[in-house]
């Protein structure tokens, strides 16, 4: 799996978990401390490789483990 596909999969999973938790992109961005929802949208579309600190904040807000966003054992990284 290439880097672009990893970002897309991560984004799809983030969107599913965000929706499950009942957050809008703007609501999640505010809780994470980003201040605007556009960044969450870019992550969900796989357009940006976000920082580890943002990922950690998202996991805290959504109360999920990393495996909900990306299962490294399910895919091979090239």
C-alpha positions as CSV (number, residue, x, y, z in Angstrom):
1,X,0.0,0.0,0.0
2,X,1.4,3.4,-0.9
3,X,1.5,6.5,1.2
4,X,-1.5,8.1,-0.6
5,X,-3.6,5.1,0.0
6,X,-2.7,5.1,3.7
7,X,-3.8,8.7,4.0
8,X,-7.1,7.9,2.2
9,X,-7.8,4.9,4.4
10,X,-7.0,6.9,7.5
11,X,-9.3,9.7,6.3
12,X,-12.2,7.4,5.6
13,X,-11.9,5.8,9.0
14,X,-11.6,9.1,10.7
15,X,-14.8,10.3,9.0
16,X,-16.7,7.2,10.0
17,X,-15.5,7.5,13.6
18,X,-16.3,11.3,13.7
19,X,-19.8,10.6,12.4
20,X,-20.3,7.8,14.9
21,X,-19.4,10.2,17.7
22,X,-21.8,12.8,16.3
23,X,-19.3,15.5,15.5
24,X,-19.3,17.8,12.5
25,X,-15.9,18.6,11.0
26,X,-16.0,22.0,12.6
27,X,-17.0,20.6,16.0
28,X,-14.2,18.1,16.0
29,X,-11.7,20.7,14.9
30,X,-12.8,22.9,17.8
31,X,-12.5,20.1,20.3
32,X,-9.0,19.2,18.9
33,X,-7.9,22.8,19.0
34,X,-7.5,23.3,15.3
35,X,-9.9,26.2,15.2
36,X,-11.3,25.4,11.8
37,X,-13.0,22.4,10.2
38,X,-11.2,22.6,6.8
39,X,-8.2,20.8,8.2
40,X,-10.3,17.9,9.3
41,X,-11.8,17.8,5.8
42,X,-8.4,17.7,4.3
43,X,-7.4,14.8,6.6
44,X,-10.6,12.9,5.8
45,X,-10.0,13.3,2.0
46,X,-6.4,12.1,2.4
47,X,-5.1,15.4,1.1
48,X,-2.7,16.1,4.1
49,X,-0.4,14.1,6.2
50,X,-1.3,15.5,9.6
51,X,0.9,15.6,12.7
52,X,1.1,13.0,15.4
53,X,0.0,15.5,18.0
54,X,-3.2,16.2,15.9
55,X,-3.8,12.4,15.6
56,X,-3.4,12.0,19.4
57,X,-5.8,14.8,20.1
58,X,-8.4,13.3,17.7
59,X,-8.1,9.9,19.4
60,X,-8.6,11.6,22.8
61,X,-11.6,13.5,21.7
62,X,-13.2,10.5,19.9
63,X,-12.1,8.2,22.7
64,X,-10.7,5.6,20.2
65,X,-7.4,3.7,19.7
66,X,-5.3,4.2,16.7
67,X,-6.4,0.8,15.2
68,X,-9.8,2.4,14.6
69,X,-8.2,4.8,12.3
70,X,-5.6,2.6,10.7
71,X,-4.8,-1.1,11.1
72,X,-1.2,-1.6,10.0
73,X,-1.5,-5.3,10.2
74,X,-4.3,-5.4,7.7
75,X,-2.3,-3.7,4.9
76,X,1.2,-3.8,3.7
77,X,3.2,-0.6,3.4
78,X,5.4,-0.2,0.3
